[in-house]
């Protein structure tokens, strides 16, 4: 039985994001990650909340992800498939596919966490063993893998990327997994149809959870740009005083572009969820005083960032003050104001967030859940700040689960159960916390005079700027933006052409391209995102009716690393 006055409030915040993987000139998807995460992670994350109504969390959906989910729903509704890999799952005659399609399947259909998503399935493992044996022969040996092999591989790849909740409820998936091999066209098409139903139903499922008050849904500036850098590239030096900056010096018209992404996100949220978002996760938790002020000017009531940003901001606000123990300053919301507009800001507990992202997948479920609960109990017992502690656990809601057994099914089920029944913990949302703080003296809110610009990763922007390849990416973007401005000012394009150019520019401004530049990332990932970024810039020039610069034919970055979790996630603090 819960206490009438809980001693700790928990804001559990799951961030859902995929960059735009489409070639906007053709509409075709270059990479399949949006639909794969949709059928695995977005389905499972909704199911856990549907299964336990007492649990409450906040989800952040980036509009560019929602754009793609709706595009996939349209593909299934019209039968006009624009994702080449997904289309091949339902291809009637795999004997007649092209060499390029054959290679696409072989290059794509083993991309997953083998330990958790491939090895547990003997039939899928057998397909991989055959592939490895043939690949060692070199040359055209892979051409000997038959249409029967290709059909089974397509089915098993999509089964491996199916959510655990779907495996436990879908007779289609259960029958296919039991059969194991020699899948027919009808069976492939049945799986294809199921994927369409899962994706099409995603946004309505989250809307239902929102409408029954179980979740809050926040947003992010539309195409996930690093807003502080659009406004001022020199904000980099708040946390990195000696960082080299791009040659361009500043991003042309960055303030206006930042506004455009924010307004577009609010419009997206209103259309999809029936209201504008109360809060926003600024892309990558990247904030500055100017960024938070801009959000506040647009009616955003709360935002969130990383623990490192808060520590740097306290130093900046109080001039060489020795930083007190983290439990004295971390577990409370703060008010940020320019004297006219104000916004509440919450800060991530890096240790707890990174335990879910990086550590608990290696533990038995009960040990992991007990450790998390014990950490919260310790925060509650040792808290000596003002009022009651507010703990914000913020992390990627999609990429962690492939490293857990059963896609994190048991971990999330037991975690939600333990949290929702704990007598001294209340699972809440950020908007509820803001409302409670305004009405309850037990949740006082301090004003933070200054914000040190930075992100949730290390409290700096080092993941997106400051190295030669990342800075080159910015310089290429700045040059393209200057050309964009000239063409727009000339008035030579029709309104429809101008809108297409603005959309393409917004895609280029996304943070993900810069995230992947760097030799510490894997060669395959860097190559994929490097190519797509240069293709996006090239498409912007094409839409502007300008020649594509030769420099876009050359690589920006080369990877050679082997980062944790494939590089899709980072820790909040350097280990």
C-alpha positions in Angstrom: 0.0 0.0 0.0 1.4 3.4 -1.0 2.2 6.1 1.5 -0.2 9.1 1.2 2.9 11.3 0.9 5.7 9.7 -1.1 9.2 10.5 -0.3 10.7 10.3 -3.8 9.4 11.3 -7.2 10.7 9.4 -10.2 10.6 10.8 -13.7 11.5 7.9 -16.0 12.0 9.4 -19.5 12.4 7.3 -22.7 13.7 9.1 -25.7 12.6 7.7 -29.1 14.4 9.0 -32.2 15.6 8.0 -35.7 17.0 10.4 -38.2 15.4 10.6 -41.7 16.7 7.7 -43.6 15.0 8.6 -46.9 16.5 9.9 -50.1 14.0 12.8 -50.5 14.4 12.9 -54.3 13.2 9.3 -54.7 11.4 8.8 -51.5 13.3 5.5 -51.0 14.7 4.5 -47.7 18.5 4.1 -47.6 18.6 2.4 -44.2 15.9 0.3 -42.5 16.4 1.2 -38.8 13.1 3.1 -38.4 10.8 0.2 -39.2 13.0 -2.4 -37.5 12.9 -0.5 -34.2 9.2 0.2 -34.7 8.3 -3.5 -34.8 10.6 -4.4 -32.0 11.1 -1.6 -29.5 8.2 0.8 -30.0 5.7 -2.1 -29.8 7.3 -3.5 -26.7 7.6 -0.2 -24.9 3.9 0.5 -25.4 2.9 -3.1 -24.3 4.7 -2.8 -21.0 2.7 0.3 -20.0 -0.6 -1.3 -21.4 0.1 -4.3 -19.2 0.7 -2.4 -16.0 -1.6 0.6 -15.7 -0.1 1.6 -12.4 3.2 2.5 -14.0 3.7 6.1 -15.3 6.5 7.4 -17.5 7.3 10.0 -20.1 8.1 9.3 -23.7 9.8 11.7 -26.1 8.9 11.2 -29.7 11.0 13.3 -32.2 8.8 14.5 -35.0 11.1 13.2 -37.8 10.6 9.7 -36.4 6.8 10.2 -36.4 7.1 11.4 -40.0 8.7 8.2 -41.0 6.3 6.0 -39.0 3.4 7.6 -40.8 5.2 7.2 -44.1 5.6 3.4 -43.5 1.9 3.2 -42.6 1.2 4.9 -45.9 3.4 2.4 -47.8 1.4 -0.5 -46.3 -2.0 1.3 -47.0 -1.2 2.0 -50.6 1.0 -1.0 -51.4 3.7 1.3 -52.8 6.8 0.2 -50.9 9.7 2.6 -50.6 11.9 0.6 -48.3 13.8 -1.9 -50.5 14.6 -4.4 -47.8 11.1 -4.5 -46.4 9.6 -4.9 -49.9 11.8 -7.9 -50.5 10.2 -9.7 -47.6 7.0 -10.0 -49.6 8.6 -10.3 -53.0 6.6 -13.0 -55.0 9.6 -14.4 -56.9 12.9 -14.3 -55.2 14.5 -16.2 -58.0 14.3 -13.2 -60.3 15.7 -10.5 -58.0 18.6 -8.5 -59.2 22.2 -9.0 -58.1 22.0 -5.7 -56.2 18.9 -6.9 -54.3 20.6 -10.2 -53.5 23.6 -8.4 -52.1 21.3 -6.0 -50.1 19.7 -8.9 -48.3 23.0 -10.6 -47.5 24.6 -7.3 -46.3 21.6 -6.3 -44.2 20.1 -9.5 -42.7 22.8 -10.3 -40.2 23.0 -6.7 -38.7 21.8 -7.3 -35.1 23.3 -8.2 -31.8 24.3 -11.8 -32.5 24.5 -12.9 -28.9 20.9 -11.9 -28.0 19.2 -11.8 -31.4 20.8 -14.5 -33.6 22.5 -17.2 -31.6 19.4 -18.1 -29.5 17.7 -19.3 -32.7 19.3 -22.4 -34.2 17.8 -22.0 -37.7 19.0 -18.4 -37.9 22.4 -19.4 -36.6 22.5 -22.1 -39.3 21.9 -19.5 -42.0 24.8 -17.4 -40.6 27.1 -20.4 -40.5 26.4 -21.1 -44.2 27.0 -17.5 -45.1 30.3 -17.4 -43.3 31.4 -20.7 -45.0 30.5 -19.4 -48.5 31.9 -15.9 -47.9 35.4 -17.3 -47.2 35.4 -18.6 -50.8 35.5 -15.0 -52.1 34.5 -13.8 -55.6 31.0 -14.6 -56.6 30.6 -17.5 -54.2 27.7 -15.7 -52.4 25.7 -15.9 -55.7 25.3 -19.7 -55.0 23.1 -19.0 -52.0 19.7 -19.9 -53.4 16.3 -18.2 -53.4 15.2 -20.7 -50.7 18.1 -19.5 -48.5 17.2 -15.9 -49.2 13.6 -16.4 -48.3 14.5 -18.0 -45.0 17.1 -15.3 -44.2 14.5 -12.5 -44.8 12.0 -14.2 -42.5 14.5 -14.9 -39.7 15.9 -11.3 -39.8 12.5 -9.9 -39.4 11.6 -12.5 -36.7 14.8 -11.5 -34.8 13.7 -7.8 -35.0 10.2 -8.6 -33.7 9.2 -7.4 -30.2 9.0 -9.9 -27.4 5.5 -8.8 -26.7 4.6 -9.7 -30.3 6.3 -13.1 -30.1 4.1 -13.9 -27.1 0.8 -12.8 -28.6 1.1 -13.3 -32.4 0.1 -16.7 -33.8 1.8 -15.8 -37.1 5.2 -15.2 -35.4 4.8 -18.3 -33.2 4.1 -20.5 -36.2 7.0 -19.2 -38.2 9.5 -19.6 -35.3 8.2 -23.1 -34.7 8.5 -24.1 -38.4 12.1 -22.7 -38.6 12.8 -23.0 -42.3 11.4 -23.5 -45.8 9.1 -20.5 -45.5 6.5 -20.1 -48.3 5.5 -16.9 -50.1 2.2 -17.0 -48.1 4.1 -17.2 -44.8 6.4 -14.3 -45.8 3.5 -12.2 -46.8 1.7 -13.0 -43.5 4.7 -11.7 -41.6 4.8 -8.6 -43.9 1.2 -7.9 -43.2 1.7 -8.2 -39.5 4.6 -5.7 -39.6 2.3 -3.3 -41.4 -0.4 -3.7 -38.7 2.1 -3.2 -35.9 3.6 0.0 -37.4 0.2 1.5 -38.4 -1.1 1.0 -34.8 1.8 2.6 -33.0 0.8 6.2 -32.8 -2.8 5.3 -31.8 -1.5 3.1 -29.0 0.6 5.8 -27.5 -2.2 8.3 -27.9 -4.5 5.9 -25.9 -1.8 5.7 -23.1 -1.6 9.5 -23.1 -5.4 10.0 -23.0 -5.8 7.7 -20.0 -3.1 9.8 -18.2 -0.6 7.0 -17.9 2.1 8.7 -19.9 3.2 12.1 -21.0 4.5 12.6 -24.5 7.1 15.4 -25.1 8.7 16.5 -28.3 12.1 17.7 -29.8 12.9 20.4 -32.4 11.6 18.7 -35.5 14.7 17.3 -37.3 16.8 17.0 -34.1 19.3 19.8 -34.6 21.7 20.9 -31.9 19.9 24.2 -31.2 22.7 26.0 -29.2 25.1 25.4 -32.1 22.6 26.7 -34.7 22.3 29.9 -32.5 26.0 30.3 -31.7 28.8 27.9 -32.6 31.0 29.6 -30.0 28.8 28.2 -27.3 31.0 25.1 -27.7 33.6 26.8 -25.6 31.5 27.0 -22.5 32.5 23.4 -21.7 35.5 23.2 -24.2 37.4 26.5 -23.9 40.1 25.6 -26.4 38.1 23.6 -28.9 38.9 24.3 -32.5 35.8 25.6 -34.3 34.6 25.4 -37.9 36.0 28.0 -40.3 32.6 29.4 -41.0 32.5 31.0 -37.6 28.7 31.0 -37.3 25.8 29.2 -38.8 23.9 31.7 -41.1 20.5 32.6 -39.8 20.7 30.1 -37.0 18.3 31.8 -34.7 15.5 31.7 -37.3 16.3 28.1 -38.2 16.1 27.1 -34.5 12.7 28.8 -34.3 11.5 26.9 -37.4 12.4 23.5 -35.9 10.6 24.3 -32.6 7.5 25.6 -34.3 7.4 22.7 -36.7 7.6 20.3 -33.7 4.7 22.0 -32.0 2.6 21.7 -35.1 3.5 18.1 -35.5 2.6 17.3 -31.9 -0.7 19.1 -32.2 -1.6 17.2 -35.4 -0.7 13.8 -33.9 -1.6 14.0 -30.3 -4.2 16.8 -30.2 -2.2 19.4 -28.3 1.1 21.1 -28.3 3.7 19.5 -26.0 4.2 20.9 -22.5 7.8 19.9 -22.6 10.7 19.3 -24.9 13.9 17.2 -24.8 16.2 19.6 -26.7 18.0 17.4 -29.2 20.8 15.5 -27.3 19.8 17.5 -24.2 21.8 20.3 -25.8 21.0 23.6 -24.0 22.3 27.1 -23.5 20.6 30.1 -21.8 19.6 31.3 -25.3 18.1 27.9 -26.2 16.0 27.6 -23.0 14.8 31.2 -23.4 13.8 30.4 -27.0 11.8 27.4 -25.9 10.2 29.4 -23.1 9.2 32.1 -25.6 7.3 29.5 -27.6 5.3 28.4 -24.6 7.4 25.3 -23.7 7.0 24.7 -19.9 9.9 22.3 -19.2 13.0 20.9 -20.7 15.7 18.5 -19.6 19.4 18.0 -20.0 22.4 16.2 -18.5 24.0 16.1 -15.1 27.2 17.6 -16.4 25.4 20.6 -17.7 23.9 21.3 -14.3 27.3 21.0 -12.6 28.9 23.4 -15.1 26.0 25.8 -14.7 26.3 25.9 -10.9 30.0 26.8 -11.3 29.0 29.5 -13.9 26.2 30.8 -11.7 28.0 31.1 -8.4 31.6 31.9 -9.4 34.1 29.3 -8.2 31.8 27.9 -5.6 33.0 24.4 -4.6 30.5 22.0 -6.0 28.6 20.4 -3.1 27.8 16.6 -3.1 25.5 15.8 -6.0 22.6 14.7 -3.8 22.4 18.3 -2.6 21.8 19.8 -6.0 20.9 17.1 -8.6 17.5 15.9 -7.4 15.3 18.9 -8.0 14.0 21.0 -10.9 15.3 24.4 -11.6 13.8 27.6 -13.0 15.6 29.4 -15.8 14.3 32.8 -16.8 15.3 35.9 -18.9 13.2 38.1 -16.7 10.1 37.8 -18.9 9.9 34.1 -19.9 10.6 31.1 -17.7 11.0 27.4 -18.1 11.6 24.5 -15.7 14.7 22.4 -16.4 15.3 18.8 -15.1 18.7 17.1 -15.1 19.5 13.5 -15.7 21.0 11.2 -13.1 23.9 9.9 -15.2 24.7 7.0 -12.9 21.2 5.5 -12.8 20.5 6.2 -16.5 23.7 4.6 -17.6 23.1 1.6 -15.5 20.0 0.8 -17.5 21.7 1.7 -20.8 25.0 -0.2 -20.2 25.1 -2.3 -17.1 21.9 -4.1 -16.3 21.8 -6.0 -19.6 24.7 -8.0 -18.1 22.9 -8.9 -14.8 20.2 -11.3 -13.8 16.9 -9.3 -13.9 16.2 -9.6 -10.2 19.7 -8.3 -9.4 19.4 -5.4 -11.8 16.0 -4.4 -10.5 17.1 -4.7 -6.9 20.1 -2.6 -7.6 18.0 0.2 -9.2 15.5 0.2 -6.3 18.3 0.2 -3.7 19.9 3.2 -5.4 16.6 5.1 -5.2 16.2 4.1 -1.6 19.7 5.4 -0.9 18.9 8.7 -2.6 15.8 9.1 -0.6 17.5 8.2 2.7 20.6 10.3 2.2 18.9 13.3 0.5 19.6 16.5 2.4 18.5 19.1 -0.1 15.3 21.2 0.2 12.0 19.5 -0.1 11.5 16.0 -1.5 13.9 14.5 -4.1 12.9 14.4 -7.7 15.0 11.9 -9.6 15.2 12.1 -13.4 16.3 8.9 -15.3 16.6 9.8 -19.0 17.9 7.6 -21.7 17.5 6.1 -25.2 14.2 4.0 -25.2 15.1 1.9 -28.3 18.7 0.9 -28.7 19.4 -0.6 -25.3 17.0 -3.6 -25.5 18.8 -5.7 -28.1 21.6 -6.2 -25.6 19.1 -7.5 -23.0 17.8 -11.1 -23.0 14.3 -11.2 -24.6 14.5 -7.5 -25.6 14.5 -6.4 -22.0 11.0 -8.1 -21.4 11.7 -9.4 -17.9 13.7 -6.4 -16.8 11.1 -3.8 -17.8 8.2 -5.9 -16.5 9.8 -6.4 -13.1 11.2 -2.9 -12.9 7.8 -1.3 -13.6 6.1 -3.7 -11.1 8.7 -2.9 -8.4 8.5 0.9 -8.9 4.7 1.1 -9.1 4.2 -0.9 -5.9 7.0 0.8 -3.8 5.5 2.6 -0.8 8.0 5.5 -0.9 8.4 6.0 -4.7 5.9 7.7 -7.0 6.3 7.3 -10.7 5.4 10.6 -12.2 5.8 12.8 -15.2 7.6 16.1 -15.8 4.4 18.1 -16.2 3.0 16.7 -13.1 6.2 17.6 -11.2 6.0 21.1 -12.5 2.3 21.4 -11.5 3.1 19.9 -8.1 6.0 22.2 -7.4 3.7 25.2 -8.0 1.2 24.0 -5.5 3.3 22.2 -2.9 5.9 23.7 -0.7 7.5 20.3 -0.4 8.9 20.7 -3.9 10.7 24.1 -3.9 12.2 25.3 -7.2 15.4 27.3 -7.3 16.3 29.7 -10.0 19.5 28.9 -11.9 21.0 32.3 -12.9 23.3 31.0 -15.7 23.3 28.0 -18.0 26.6 26.6 -19.2 26.0 25.4 -22.8 26.4 21.7 -23.2 24.6 18.4 -23.8 23.8 15.2 -21.8 27.1 13.6 -23.2 29.9 14.8 -21.0 28.2 18.1 -20.4 29.8 19.4 -23.7 29.3 19.4 -27.5 32.4 17.3 -28.2 30.3 14.6 -29.9 29.1 17.1 -32.6 31.9 19.7 -33.0 35.5 20.4 -32.3 37.4 17.7 -34.3 38.5 18.2 -37.9 35.9 15.9 -39.5 33.0 17.2 -37.4 34.1 20.8 -38.1 34.3 20.0 -41.9 30.7 18.7 -41.7 29.6 22.1 -40.2 31.6 24.0 -42.9 29.9 22.0 -45.7 26.5 22.7 -44.1 27.3 26.5 -43.7 28.3 26.8 -47.3 25.1 25.0 -48.4 23.0 27.3 -46.1 24.6 30.4 -47.7 23.6 29.2 -51.1 20.1 28.4 -49.8 19.8 31.9 -48.6 20.8 33.4 -51.9 18.4 31.3 -53.9 15.5 32.1 -51.5 16.2 35.8 -51.6 16.3 35.7 -55.4 12.8 34.4 -55.5 13.3 32.1 -58.5 11.6 29.1 -57.0 8.0 28.3 -56.8 6.4 28.1 -53.3 6.4 24.2 -53.6 10.1 24.2 -54.6 10.9 26.5 -51.7 9.1 24.2 -49.2 11.0 21.2 -50.6 14.3 23.1 -50.1 13.4 24.1 -46.6 12.6 20.5 -45.7 15.8 19.3 -47.2 17.8 21.9 -45.3 16.1 20.8 -42.0 17.2 17.2 -42.6 20.8 18.4 -43.2 20.7 20.3 -39.9 20.1 17.2 -37.8 22.5 16.1 -35.2 23.0 12.5 -36.2 25.4 13.1 -39.0 27.9 14.7 -36.6 27.3 12.1 -34.0 28.7 9.4 -36.3 31.7 11.3 -37.6 34.8 10.2 -35.7 37.3 7.3 -35.9 36.1 6.0 -32.5 33.0 4.8 -34.3 32.8 1.6 -36.5 33.8 1.8 -40.1 30.4 0.5 -41.3 28.4 3.0 -39.3 30.6 6.0 -40.2 30.5 5.1 -43.9 26.7 4.8 -43.9 26.0 8.1 -42.2 28.8 9.9 -44.0 27.3 8.8 -47.4 23.8 9.8 -46.4 24.8 13.2 -45.1 26.7 14.0 -48.3 23.7 12.7 -50.3 21.4 15.0 -48.3 23.6 18.0 -48.9 23.8 17.1 -52.6 20.1 16.8 -52.8 19.8 20.3 -51.3 21.9 21.7 -54.1 19.8 19.8 -56.6 16.6 21.2 -55.2 18.1 24.7 -55.3 18.9 24.0 -59.0 22.6 24.5 -58.3 25.6 22.3 -59.3 26.7 19.9 -56.6 30.2 20.7 -55.3 32.9 18.1 -56.0 33.8 18.1 -52.3 30.7 16.2 -51.6 32.1 13.2 -53.5 34.8 12.8 -50.9 34.5 11.2 -47.5 34.2 13.4 -44.4 35.1 10.8 -41.8 36.4 7.3 -41.5 35.7 5.0 -38.6 37.9 2.3 -37.2 36.6 1.8 -33.6 34.4 -0.7 -31.8 32.3 1.4 -29.4 30.1 0.1 -26.7 26.5 -0.7 -27.9 27.7 -0.2 -31.4 28.0 3.5 -30.8 24.2 4.1 -30.8 24.4 5.1 -27.2 26.9 7.0 -25.1 27.5 7.4 -21.3 26.7 10.7 -19.7 30.2 10.9 -18.2 33.5 9.8 -19.5 34.6 6.6 -17.7 
